Amino acid sequence: MTVKKRLAVARLWHEGNSFSPLPTTLADFERREWFEGADHLARYRGTGTELGAVAAFIDTQPDWDVTVLRCASAPPGGPVEDALYERIVADMLRGLGEGPWDAVYLSLHGALVTVSEPQADLKLIRRVRAAIGTTPLGVSFDLHANIAPELVQCVDFASGYKTHPHVDMDKTAAIVLAELERLAGGGTKLHGAVKKIPALLHSFNMRTAAGPMADTVDEAKALCRDGVKDVTVFGGFVWGDSPDAGAGILSYAETAVQAAQVAEIMAAKLYARRAQFHAALPTPAQGLAQALATPGLVCVVEPSDNPLSGGIGDTTGLLHALLETGIDGEAVFAFLYDPALVQQAKAAGIGNRIAAKLGGRIAPHFGAPVAATVEVVALTDGRFINEGPFETGMAVDLGETAVLKTGSVKVIVTSSCQAGIDPAYFRLHGIDLATTRLIAAKAKNHFRAAFIDRAAVIVDVDTPGPAALDLAVLPFRHLPAGMEM
């Protein structure tokens, strides 16, 4: 009887905003992803995610026995609590102790920070390596990882997303899994190289459909020939205060010289384009006027409080401007994170009016609360399935939600801080996109994945928030010396 090879899979995916006033807790992970065991992969089968790729690997590789260890993912947010991080790592190491393994796969974000550890991903990788010895170790990362130069000393292979919005999560994981399969079969280990650039690059202009990131990614792809196997352009996460902050290149090739040369070439190209990543955004009033000059569905997005950049769903800069703007038609504000207000609306019931304070409850220094008498027009359980190209097929749980109406503006209020970036999110709340004039959303680039073809125009605006445009106002403590902002 053929003895199956053994693959261990573990996941800790979190993008940490060092400047968010809210730490990321166990409840945040439990609402999104917190499990052990391959049985849980059923809900990921066919999804455009890393764990969707693991499920596909199981289905197509009968010679492998896959053990799923601790898998934990939470929406981007503040630093993870130290004790929770240690618990997750301990769960992984406990499972890895049940080896031996023929390969180990880690699904990480690459911009994880804890309350007291700014290099949490690297420390995790080092501890896994110490636990598994020389077993082949592969890692997948987000395009916005703050990649560590020491990474290539700790892993056998790593790769990151090549798209933004990230619609290749599953493809990235599949690349790593295929390389682990090759190594476990006796294949020769590739050589890796990391080259950082001394600059923080804003992600406003980091979309890979067009612009400086698209050009750089295309050039990196063209170099994947003649022994060069994989090149990832990492934009970095500017609100993650870390010694590993800043953009960089990760390359793998058949020789160390090739890997180093390609990393140097692409780092130089990325650094030369750094000014193209700078953004100047209009005020909320200017952005609303600009959007409303175009007929049809228009969208204004507020990146400074984007949950996928660690926003808190609480700032009111865009909301104030929206309520002061005369709009011919229905407008939707998505969203505010306020569990208590949801319960107040639920107690009042649909069709009734309540006195509410909208936003400004967590960090009023980013914008004062908006006092308003609102009508409760919808209540939901907060559950839907993503249908857009970002995390396609994934189940989402917002907790209980409410839709409150003041004038012609509907305000979506949720019990968890998660971005409204999928058409199914709006359908859940009774929003008909065909008849909606304007969406004002706490979002950024990922919003465009599903709405670039639905909206006549999408305008980013600058407001105060934990993912602010002006990095100079943020209290960095761990940045490498000489880092450009």
C-alpha positions as CSV (number, residue, x, y, z in Angstrom):
1,M,0.0,0.0,0.0
2,T,1.3,3.4,-0.9
3,V,2.1,5.6,2.1
4,K,0.7,9.1,1.6
5,K,2.8,12.2,2.1
6,R,1.8,14.4,4.9
7,L,1.1,18.2,4.6
8,A,0.4,20.4,7.5
9,V,-1.6,23.7,6.8
10,A,-1.9,26.6,9.2
11,R,-3.1,30.1,8.8
12,L,-2.8,33.5,10.6
13,W,-4.1,36.2,8.3
14,H,-4.3,39.7,9.7
15,E,-3.3,43.2,8.5
16,G,-2.5,45.3,11.5
17,N,-3.0,49.1,11.7
18,S,-0.6,50.2,14.4
19,F,-2.5,53.4,14.8
20,S,-6.0,52.0,15.4
21,P,-7.3,52.7,18.9
22,L,-9.1,49.3,18.8
23,P,-7.1,46.0,19.4
24,T,-8.0,42.9,17.4
25,T,-9.6,40.3,19.8
26,L,-10.6,36.7,19.7
27,A,-14.2,37.8,18.9
28,D,-12.9,39.4,15.7
29,F,-11.3,36.1,14.6
30,E,-14.3,33.9,15.7
31,R,-16.7,36.0,13.6
32,R,-14.6,35.5,10.4
33,E,-12.3,32.4,10.7
34,W,-11.3,30.3,13.7
35,F,-11.1,26.6,13.4
36,E,-8.9,23.5,13.2
37,G,-9.5,20.4,11.1
38,A,-10.0,19.6,7.4
39,D,-13.7,19.2,7.8
40,H,-14.0,23.0,8.0
41,L,-12.7,23.4,4.5
42,A,-16.0,22.5,3.0
43,R,-17.2,26.1,3.2
44,Y,-14.0,27.2,1.3
45,R,-14.3,24.7,-1.6
46,G,-14.6,26.6,-4.8
47,T,-13.9,30.0,-3.2
48,G,-11.2,32.4,-4.4
49,T,-9.2,32.1,-1.2
50,E,-6.0,30.4,0.1
51,L,-8.1,27.8,1.9
52,G,-10.1,27.3,-1.3
53,A,-6.8,26.3,-2.9
54,V,-6.0,23.9,-0.1
55,A,-9.4,22.3,-0.6
56,A,-8.7,21.9,-4.3
57,F,-5.3,20.4,-3.4
58,I,-7.0,17.8,-1.3
59,D,-9.5,17.0,-4.1
60,T,-6.8,16.6,-6.7
61,Q,-3.9,15.1,-4.8
62,P,-4.9,11.7,-3.5
63,D,-1.3,10.8,-2.6
64,W,-1.3,13.5,0.1
65,D,-2.8,13.4,3.6
66,V,-3.6,17.0,4.6
67,T,-3.9,18.0,8.2
68,V,-5.4,21.5,8.9
69,L,-4.0,23.0,12.1
70,R,-5.1,26.3,13.6
71,C,-6.6,28.6,11.0
72,A,-7.3,32.2,12.1
73,S,-8.3,35.2,10.1
74,A,-9.8,38.5,11.1
75,P,-10.6,41.7,9.2
76,P,-7.8,44.2,9.1
77,G,-7.8,46.2,12.3
78,G,-5.7,47.3,15.3
79,P,-2.8,45.3,16.7
80,V,-3.7,41.7,17.8
81,E,-3.7,41.2,21.5
82,D,-0.4,39.7,22.7
83,A,-2.0,36.7,24.6
84,L,-4.2,35.9,21.6
85,Y,-1.2,35.8,19.3
86,E,0.7,33.5,21.6
87,R,-2.4,31.2,21.8
88,I,-2.6,31.0,18.0
89,V,1.1,30.2,17.7
90,A,0.9,27.7,20.5
91,D,-2.0,25.9,18.7
92,M,0.1,25.8,15.5
93,L,3.2,24.4,17.3
94,R,1.1,21.9,19.2
95,G,-0.2,20.6,15.9
96,L,3.2,20.6,14.2
97,G,4.4,18.5,17.1
98,E,2.3,15.6,15.6
99,G,4.7,15.2,12.7
100,P,6.8,14.2,10.9
101,W,5.6,16.1,7.9
102,D,6.7,16.0,4.3
103,A,5.8,19.7,3.9
104,V,4.2,22.6,5.8
105,Y,2.2,25.5,4.3
106,L,1.5,28.7,6.1
107,S,-1.1,31.3,4.9
108,L,0.0,34.6,6.3
109,H,-0.8,38.3,5.5
110,G,2.7,39.7,6.1
111,A,1.6,42.9,7.9
112,L,0.6,41.3,11.3
113,V,1.5,43.3,14.4
114,T,0.6,42.7,18.0
115,V,0.3,45.2,20.8
116,S,4.0,44.7,21.6
117,E,5.5,42.8,18.6
118,P,6.0,44.7,15.3
119,Q,7.5,41.7,13.5
120,A,4.9,39.1,14.4
121,D,4.9,37.3,11.0
122,L,8.7,36.9,11.0
123,K,8.7,35.7,14.6
124,L,6.0,33.1,13.8
125,I,7.9,31.8,10.8
126,R,11.1,31.5,12.9
127,R,9.2,29.4,15.6
128,V,7.6,27.2,12.9
129,R,11.0,26.6,11.3
130,A,12.5,25.7,14.7
131,A,9.7,23.2,15.3
132,I,9.9,21.4,11.9
133,G,13.6,21.4,11.3
134,T,14.5,20.9,7.6
135,T,10.9,20.0,6.4
136,P,10.0,22.1,3.3
137,L,8.2,25.2,4.4
138,G,6.2,27.4,2.0
139,V,4.3,30.6,2.8
140,S,1.9,32.8,0.9
141,F,1.5,36.5,1.5
142,D,-0.7,39.5,0.7
143,L,0.6,42.0,-1.8
144,H,0.7,44.5,1.1
145,A,3.0,42.4,3.2
146,N,5.8,44.2,5.0
147,I,8.2,41.6,3.9
148,A,11.3,40.9,6.0
149,P,14.8,40.5,4.4
150,E,15.4,37.5,6.7
151,L,12.5,35.6,5.2
152,V,14.5,33.7,2.7
153,Q,16.7,32.3,5.4
154,C,13.7,30.7,7.1
155,V,11.5,29.3,4.4
156,D,12.0,27.2,1.3
157,F,9.6,29.1,-0.9
158,A,7.2,32.0,-0.6
159,S,5.0,34.0,-3.0
160,G,2.5,36.9,-2.7
161,Y,-0.6,38.1,-4.5
162,K,0.1,39.7,-7.9
163,T,-3.2,41.6,-8.1
164,H,-4.8,44.5,-6.3
165,P,-7.8,44.2,-5.7
166,H,-6.7,40.8,-4.6
167,V,-8.4,38.3,-6.9
168,D,-5.6,35.8,-7.0
169,M,-5.5,34.6,-3.4
170,D,-6.3,31.0,-4.5
171,K,-3.8,31.1,-7.3
172,T,-1.0,32.3,-5.0
173,A,-1.6,29.5,-2.5
174,A,-1.7,27.0,-5.4
175,I,1.7,28.2,-6.6
176,V,3.1,27.6,-3.1
177,L,1.5,24.2,-2.7
178,A,2.8,23.1,-6.1
179,E,6.3,24.1,-5.1
180,L,6.0,22.2,-1.8
181,E,4.8,19.2,-3.7
182,R,7.9,19.4,-6.0
183,L,10.3,19.8,-3.0
184,A,8.7,16.9,-1.2
185,G,9.2,14.8,-4.3
186,G,13.0,15.4,-4.2
187,G,13.1,18.6,-6.3
188,T,16.1,20.9,-6.0
189,K,15.5,23.9,-3.7
190,L,15.2,27.3,-5.3
191,H,17.2,30.3,-4.1
192,G,15.3,33.3,-2.7
193,A,16.2,37.0,-2.4
194,V,14.5,40.0,-0.8
195,K,15.4,43.6,-1.8
196,K,13.7,46.4,0.1
197,I,13.3,50.0,-1.0
198,P,13.6,52.8,1.5
199,A,10.1,54.2,0.9
200,L,6.5,53.9,2.2
201,L,4.2,53.6,-0.8
202,H,0.6,54.6,-0.5
203,S,-1.8,52.0,-1.9
204,F,-4.2,54.6,-3.4
205,N,-2.3,54.2,-6.7
206,M,-1.4,50.5,-6.2
207,R,-4.1,48.9,-8.3
208,T,-2.7,46.4,-10.8
209,A,-5.2,47.2,-13.6
210,A,-3.2,50.4,-14.6
211,G,-0.6,52.7,-13.1
212,P,2.8,52.3,-11.5
213,M,2.1,49.0,-9.7
214,A,0.6,47.5,-12.9
215,D,3.7,48.4,-14.8
216,T,6.0,47.0,-12.2
217,V,4.1,43.7,-11.8
218,D,4.1,43.3,-15.5
219,E,7.8,43.8,-15.7
220,A,8.4,41.3,-12.9
221,K,6.2,38.7,-14.7
222,A,8.3,39.2,-17.9
223,L,11.4,38.3,-15.9
224,C,10.0,34.9,-14.9
225,R,12.0,32.9,-17.5
226,D,15.4,31.2,-17.9
227,G,15.5,29.8,-14.4
228,V,13.6,32.7,-12.6
229,K,10.5,31.0,-11.2
230,D,8.6,33.6,-9.2
231,V,8.8,37.4,-8.5
232,T,6.5,39.2,-6.2
233,V,6.2,43.0,-5.9
234,F,5.2,43.9,-2.4
235,G,3.7,47.3,-1.9
236,G,3.9,47.1,1.8
237,F,1.3,48.3,4.4
238,V,2.1,51.9,5.3
239,W,0.0,51.9,8.5
240,G,1.9,48.9,9.9
241,D,4.7,50.4,12.1
242,S,7.5,47.8,11.8
243,P,11.2,47.5,11.2
244,D,10.2,45.6,8.0
245,A,8.0,48.4,6.7
246,G,8.4,49.6,3.2
247,A,7.9,48.1,-0.3
248,G,10.2,45.4,-1.6
249,I,10.7,42.5,-4.0
250,L,10.8,38.8,-3.4
251,S,12.3,36.6,-6.1
252,Y,13.0,32.9,-6.5
253,A,15.3,31.4,-9.1
254,E,17.4,28.3,-9.8
255,T,20.6,30.2,-8.8
256,A,21.3,32.7,-6.0
257,V,22.8,35.1,-8.5
258,Q,19.7,35.1,-10.6
259,A,17.4,35.7,-7.6
260,A,19.6,38.6,-6.4
261,Q,19.9,40.2,-9.8
262,V,16.1,40.1,-10.4
263,A,15.3,41.5,-7.0
264,E,17.8,44.3,-7.5
265,I,16.4,45.1,-11.0
266,M,12.8,45.2,-9.9
267,A,13.6,47.1,-6.7
268,A,15.3,49.8,-8.7
269,K,12.3,50.0,-11.0
270,L,9.8,50.3,-8.1
271,Y,11.9,52.9,-6.4
272,A,12.2,55.0,-9.5
273,R,8.4,55.1,-9.7
274,R,7.8,56.0,-6.0
275,A,6.5,59.5,-6.8
276,Q,3.8,58.0,-8.9
277,F,2.3,56.3,-5.8
278,H,1.7,59.7,-4.1
279,A,-1.9,60.8,-4.0
280,A,-3.7,64.1,-3.6
281,L,-7.4,63.7,-2.8
282,P,-10.3,66.2,-2.8
283,T,-12.2,67.1,0.3
284,P,-15.5,65.3,0.9
285,A,-17.5,68.2,-0.4
286,Q,-15.4,68.5,-3.5
287,G,-15.5,64.8,-4.1
288,L,-19.3,64.6,-3.7
289,A,-19.7,67.5,-6.2
290,Q,-17.3,65.8,-8.6
291,A,-19.2,62.5,-8.4
292,L,-22.7,64.0,-8.7
293,A,-21.7,65.8,-11.9
294,T,-21.9,62.4,-13.5
295,P,-25.4,60.8,-14.2
296,G,-26.2,57.3,-12.9
297,L,-24.8,55.4,-9.8
298,V,-21.8,57.3,-8.5
299,C,-19.6,56.3,-5.5
300,V,-17.5,58.4,-3.1
301,V,-15.1,56.4,-0.9
302,E,-13.4,57.3,2.3
303,P,-10.0,55.5,2.5
304,S,-8.9,57.0,5.8
305,D,-11.5,54.8,7.7
306,N,-11.4,51.8,5.3
307,P,-11.7,48.6,7.4
308,L,-9.4,46.8,5.0
309,S,-6.7,49.3,6.0
310,G,-7.5,49.0,9.7
311,G,-10.2,51.6,9.8
312,I,-12.6,51.6,12.8
313,G,-15.9,52.4,11.0
314,D,-16.5,55.4,13.2
315,T,-15.2,58.6,11.6
316,T,-17.7,61.2,10.4
317,G,-15.8,63.4,7.9
318,L,-17.6,62.0,4.8
319,L,-21.0,61.6,6.6
320,H,-21.1,65.3,7.7
321,A,-20.5,66.4,4.1
322,L,-23.0,63.9,2.7
323,L,-25.8,65.1,4.9
324,E,-25.0,68.7,4.0
325,T,-25.2,67.9,0.2
326,G,-28.4,68.2,-1.7
327,I,-28.9,64.9,-3.6
328,D,-31.5,64.3,-6.2
329,G,-32.2,60.6,-5.4
330,E,-31.4,58.1,-2.8
331,A,-27.9,58.0,-1.1
332,V,-26.4,55.2,1.0
333,F,-23.7,55.6,3.6
334,A,-21.8,52.4,4.2
335,F,-21.2,52.2,7.1
336,L,-20.9,52.9,10.8
337,Y,-19.7,50.3,13.3
338,D,-21.9,50.7,16.4
339,P,-23.4,47.5,18.0
340,A,-25.3,49.5,20.6
341,L,-27.0,51.6,18.0
342,V,-28.1,48.5,16.1
343,Q,-29.7,47.2,19.3
344,Q,-31.4,50.6,19.9
345,A,-32.8,50.4,16.4
346,K,-33.9,46.7,16.9
347,A,-35.7,47.7,20.1
348,A,-37.5,50.5,18.3
349,G,-38.5,48.3,15.3
350,I,-38.9,49.0,11.6
351,G,-40.9,52.1,10.7
352,N,-40.2,53.8,14.0
353,R,-37.9,56.8,14.7
354,I,-35.1,57.2,17.2
355,A,-32.8,59.9,18.3
356,A,-29.3,58.8,17.3
357,K,-25.7,59.8,17.5
358,L,-24.0,58.6,14.3
359,G,-20.3,57.9,14.5
360,G,-17.6,59.6,16.7
361,R,-18.1,57.2,19.6
362,I,-14.7,55.5,19.4
363,A,-12.4,58.3,18.2
364,P,-14.2,61.7,18.2
365,H,-10.9,63.4,17.4
366,F,-11.4,62.1,13.8
367,G,-14.8,63.8,13.7
368,A,-17.6,64.7,16.1
369,P,-20.8,62.5,16.2
370,V,-23.7,63.5,14.0
371,A,-26.9,64.0,16.0
372,A,-30.0,63.0,14.0
373,T,-33.5,61.7,14.3
374,V,-33.6,58.7,12.1
375,E,-36.2,56.2,10.8
376,V,-35.4,52.5,11.2
377,V,-36.0,51.1,7.7
378,A,-34.4,47.7,7.8
379,L,-32.9,45.1,10.3
380,T,-30.8,42.1,9.2
381,D,-28.8,39.2,10.6
382,G,-25.8,40.5,8.8
383,R,-25.1,37.3,6.8
384,F,-24.5,37.0,3.1
385,I,-22.2,35.3,0.5
386,N,-19.7,37.3,-1.5
387,E,-20.6,37.3,-5.2
388,G,-18.0,39.8,-6.5
389,P,-14.5,38.9,-7.6
390,F,-12.9,39.6,-4.2
391,E,-13.1,36.5,-2.0
392,T,-15.8,35.1,-4.2
393,G,-18.1,32.6,-2.5
394,M,-17.0,33.5,1.0
395,A,-19.6,33.6,3.8
396,V,-19.6,37.0,5.6
397,D,-21.1,37.6,9.1
398,L,-21.5,41.3,10.0
399,G,-23.4,40.5,13.2
400,E,-26.9,42.1,13.4
401,T,-27.3,45.3,11.3
402,A,-29.7,48.2,10.9
403,V,-30.5,50.7,8.1
404,L,-31.4,54.1,9.4
405,K,-32.8,56.9,7.2
406,T,-32.4,60.6,7.6
407,G,-33.7,62.7,4.7
408,S,-32.7,60.9,1.5
409,V,-29.7,59.2,3.1
410,K,-29.7,55.6,4.3
411,V,-27.0,54.8,6.9
412,I,-26.0,51.2,7.3
413,V,-25.0,50.4,10.9
414,T,-23.3,47.1,11.7
415,S,-22.2,45.0,14.8
416,S,-18.7,44.3,13.4
417,C,-16.2,46.5,11.5
418,Q,-16.2,45.0,8.0
419,A,-16.1,46.9,4.7
420,G,-19.2,47.0,2.4
421,I,-17.5,46.1,-0.9
422,D,-19.7,43.4,-2.4
423,P,-23.0,43.8,-4.2
424,A,-24.5,41.2,-1.9
425,Y,-23.8,43.5,1.1
426,F,-26.1,46.1,-0.3
427,R,-28.8,43.6,-1.4
428,L,-28.8,42.3,2.2
429,H,-29.8,45.8,3.3
430,G,-32.5,46.2,0.8
431,I,-30.5,48.6,-1.4
432,D,-31.3,48.4,-5.1
433,L,-28.2,49.5,-6.9
434,A,-30.2,50.1,-10.1
435,T,-32.1,52.9,-8.4
436,T,-29.5,54.3,-6.0
437,R,-27.9,57.6,-7.0
438,L,-24.9,57.6,-4.7
439,I,-22.9,55.3,-2.4
440,A,-20.6,56.8,0.2
441,A,-18.4,54.0,1.5
442,K,-15.7,53.5,4.0
443,A,-13.5,51.6,1.5
444,K,-10.7,51.9,-1.0
445,N,-9.3,49.8,-3.8
446,H,-11.1,46.5,-3.1
447,F,-14.4,48.3,-3.5
448,R,-13.5,48.8,-7.2
449,A,-13.3,45.1,-7.8
450,A,-17.1,44.7,-7.9
451,F,-18.1,48.3,-8.6
452,I,-15.7,49.6,-11.3
453,D,-18.2,48.2,-13.9
454,R,-21.3,49.1,-11.9
455,A,-20.6,52.8,-11.1
456,A,-20.4,55.6,-13.5
457,V,-17.5,57.1,-11.4
458,I,-15.7,56.3,-8.2
459,V,-14.0,59.2,-6.3
460,D,-11.6,58.9,-3.3
461,V,-11.7,61.7,-0.7
462,D,-9.4,62.7,2.1
463,T,-10.8,62.8,5.6
464,P,-9.2,62.3,9.1
465,G,-8.9,58.7,10.2
466,P,-6.6,55.9,11.4
467,A,-5.5,55.2,7.8
468,A,-4.9,58.8,7.0
469,L,-3.3,60.1,3.7
470,D,-0.7,62.2,5.6
471,L,1.7,59.7,7.1
472,A,3.7,62.5,8.7
473,V,1.0,63.0,11.4
474,L,1.3,59.4,12.6
475,P,3.6,58.5,15.6
476,F,5.9,55.9,14.0
477,R,8.3,54.2,16.4
478,H,9.8,51.3,14.5
479,L,10.5,52.5,10.9
480,P,14.0,51.7,9.5
481,A,16.3,54.8,9.3
482,G,16.1,56.8,6.2
483,M,12.6,55.7,5.2
484,E,10.9,58.1,2.8
485,M,7.2,58.9,3.2
